[in-house]
Amino acid sequence: MNLLEVHQEVKLHSNKVVHYLKNANKSIQGSPIRSLKKISDKFNKAFKDNKSSDLEELYSTSASVNYRDALIREYSYGYGDNYKKLLTCAELIEDNKPDRVLDLGCGIGTYLLPLTYTFTGSYFTGVDINQNQLDFIKKMEEDIYQDRRTALRTNVQVLPKPQFYDFILCMDVIEHTIPDEFLLQSIMPVTKSGTLLVIYAPFDVETDEPGHINSNHPSVAEFRKHLLRLTDTIIEHNGIKVVQVK
């Protein structure tokens, strides 16, 4: 496909997702955002104590439905600035034509589904610790496409073999983790020589959203510096070349 055709296909499939989410949003009761704020202290304590096990429990239990519903509500109004990131990912996939693509921290599939059905020649896998979100992706994919092209897993340890991917997306995820452990335990095990790794984190806005580790740094600038240090010490140390940091 040329660039115009890629953009047209991505727009077609992202519009299908948004239309589906608008209908899903109508059935959500109450405010998932307010519910999330009630547990922000628990998230912040887990970050400050550097306890990834506590974070996993929060994401996979008490917060799981609220996070799913918050994402449904957010994307039911459209992709906004996230659409630019979606197009960037699509352009990179078209340029590199990977066989196997991993969306790490895929949420409710707002990147995964449009890309999967735009690039039908690639094999897409979505990983998210939140089983409620994976169940929602499965239902959305079946309802929209009457098909199942995506493989869905709760962690990289249970990925289909082989576990190596040509292209990995990690969009708006690393700020919800203890980055050092996440890079070593979730990203490095599924990379190989030549893997293209796309990590996006919100450096440019201050946020106290529950579950954001950058709310526990003195500033977003400090959070950015921390991630750049990790890029040098973990990613490049493991043989993955960093082409660009934006």
Backbone hydrogen bonds, N-H to C=O, Kabsch-Sander energy under -0.5 kcal/mol:
donor,donor_aa,acceptor,acceptor_aa,energy
6,V,2,N,-2.3
7,H,3,L,-2.4
8,Q,4,L,-2.3
9,E,5,E,-2.3
10,V,6,V,-2.6
11,K,7,H,-2.4
12,L,8,Q,-2.2
13,H,9,E,-2.2
14,S,10,V,-2.8
15,N,11,K,-2.3
16,K,12,L,-1.4
17,V,13,H,-1.9
18,V,14,S,-2.5
19,H,15,N,-2.5
20,Y,16,K,-1.9
21,L,17,V,-2.5
22,K,18,V,-2.3
23,N,19,H,-1.3
24,A,20,Y,-2.0
25,N,21,L,-2.6
26,K,22,K,-1.0
27,S,24,A,-1.2
28,I,25,N,-1.4
35,S,31,S,-1.8
36,L,32,P,-2.0
37,K,33,I,-1.8
38,K,34,R,-1.1
39,I,35,S,-0.5
39,I,36,L,-1.4
40,S,37,K,-1.1
42,K,39,I,-0.5
43,F,39,I,-1.6
44,N,40,S,-2.8
45,K,41,D,-2.3
46,A,42,K,-2.0
47,F,43,F,-2.4
48,K,44,N,-2.6
49,D,45,K,-2.4
50,N,47,F,-1.1
51,K,46,A,-2.5
52,S,50,N,-0.8
55,L,51,K,-1.4
56,E,52,S,-2.5
57,E,53,S,-1.8
58,L,54,D,-2.1
59,Y,55,L,-2.7
60,S,56,E,-2.1
61,T,57,E,-1.2
63,A,58,L,-2.1
64,S,61,T,-1.2
65,V,61,T,-0.5
67,Y,63,A,-2.9
68,R,64,S,-2.1
69,D,65,V,-2.7
70,A,66,N,-2.5
71,L,67,Y,-2.2
72,I,68,R,-2.4
73,R,69,D,-2.5
74,E,70,A,-2.4
75,Y,71,L,-2.6
76,S,72,I,-1.5
77,Y,74,E,-0.9
78,G,75,Y,-1.7
82,N,79,Y,-1.8
83,Y,80,G,-1.6
84,K,81,D,-1.0
85,K,81,D,-0.9
86,L,82,N,-2.2
87,L,83,Y,-2.5
88,T,84,K,-2.3
89,C,85,K,-2.4
90,A,86,L,-2.2
91,E,87,L,-2.6
92,L,88,T,-2.1
93,I,89,C,-2.3
94,E,90,A,-2.5
95,D,91,E,-2.3
96,N,92,L,-2.2
97,K,93,I,-2.7
101,V,123,Y,-2.9
102,L,167,F,-2.6
103,D,125,T,-3.0
104,L,102,L,-0.8
104,L,169,L,-2.9
105,G,103,D,-0.7
105,G,127,V,-3.3
106,C,103,D,-0.6
106,C,127,V,-1.8
109,G,106,C,-2.2
113,L,109,G,-2.2
115,L,111,Y,-1.9
116,T,112,L,-2.5
117,Y,113,L,-2.2
118,T,114,P,-0.8
119,F,115,L,-2.5
120,T,118,T,-0.7
122,S,119,F,-1.6
123,Y,99,D,-3.3
124,F,122,S,-0.6
125,T,101,V,-2.3
126,G,151,A,-3.1
127,V,103,D,-2.5
128,D,153,R,-2.0
131,Q,129,I,-0.9
133,Q,130,N,-0.7
134,L,130,N,-1.6
135,D,131,Q,-2.6
136,F,132,N,-1.6
137,I,133,Q,-2.3
138,K,134,L,-2.4
139,K,135,D,-2.1
140,M,136,F,-3.0
141,E,137,I,-3.1
142,E,138,K,-2.2
143,D,139,K,-2.6
144,I,140,M,-2.8
145,Y,141,E,-2.5
146,Q,141,E,-0.5
146,Q,142,E,-1.2
147,D,141,E,-0.7
151,A,124,F,-1.8
153,R,126,G,-2.3
158,V,155,N,-1.3
159,L,156,V,-1.4
165,Y,190,V,-2.4
166,D,100,R,-1.4
167,F,100,R,-1.5
168,I,196,L,-2.8
169,L,102,L,-3.1
170,C,198,V,-2.3
172,D,170,C,-0.6
172,D,200,Y,-1.7
173,V,200,Y,-0.7
176,H,173,V,-2.6
177,T,174,I,-1.5
181,E,178,I,-0.7
182,F,178,I,-2.2
183,L,179,P,-2.8
184,L,180,D,-1.8
185,Q,181,E,-3.1
186,S,182,F,-2.4
187,I,182,F,-1.2
187,I,183,L,-0.5
188,M,183,L,-2.8
190,V,187,I,-1.5
191,T,188,M,-1.4
195,T,192,K,-2.3
196,L,166,D,-2.7
197,L,195,T,-0.6
198,V,168,I,-3.0
198,V,196,L,-0.5
199,I,197,L,-0.6
200,Y,170,C,-2.4
203,F,201,A,-1.8
212,H,209,E,-1.7
213,I,175,E,-4.9
213,I,211,G,-0.7
215,S,212,H,-1.4
216,N,213,I,-2.2
217,H,214,N,-0.8
223,F,219,S,-1.8
224,R,220,V,-2.6
225,K,221,A,-2.2
226,H,222,E,-2.3
227,L,223,F,-2.2
228,L,224,R,-2.4
229,R,225,K,-2.3
230,L,226,H,-2.0
231,T,227,L,-2.1
232,D,228,L,-1.6
233,T,229,R,-2.6
234,I,230,L,-2.9
235,I,230,L,-1.2
236,E,231,T,-2.2
238,N,234,I,-1.3
238,N,235,I,-0.6
239,G,236,E,-1.7
240,I,235,I,-2.0
241,K,239,G,-0.6
243,V,241,K,-0.7
